[in-house]
């Protein structure tokens, strides 16, 4: 399978939003309440992404094939202090048919390269405990740092902070 990774622009907001919503609906079935998943709106999510991309709030990359955007990743400064970590992987989502095919790994490496260029030294990602992607982060060398409760759609869940104390682990 051939795919290309490039920095996202505001024109990618619709494609990113479609991947974001579709990924939630396929990944979180049985984890997040169905009414919450059903309420996810591509148009609203696209507007959020368009605004973020126009403001340059985060480093965001898309993976695409000849059919369009199949995945994305976004990251930047750590949003909540956590030990000595300074960077954060905010979001990474892939359409289900493209998971476990090297796309996610390639997206992470491009984000890490960008963060290193911006002088970040470490990163953290918050992931739902029951998300199957937890093993993906561990395979990339991430270590569990802490856990915290989170409520999504009225359901109490737990998030795990997985971190990489040095970005040089990726190269």
Secondary structure, DSSP 4 states (H G I P E B T S, - for coil): ---EEEE--GGGHHHHHHHHHHHHHHHSBTTB-HHHHHH--HHHHHHHHHHHHHHT-SEEEEEEETTEEEEEEEEEE-SS--TT--EEEEEEEE-GGGTTTTHHHHHHHHHHHHHHHTT---EEEEEETT-TTHHHHHHTT-EEEEEEEEEETTEEEEEEEEEES-GGGG-
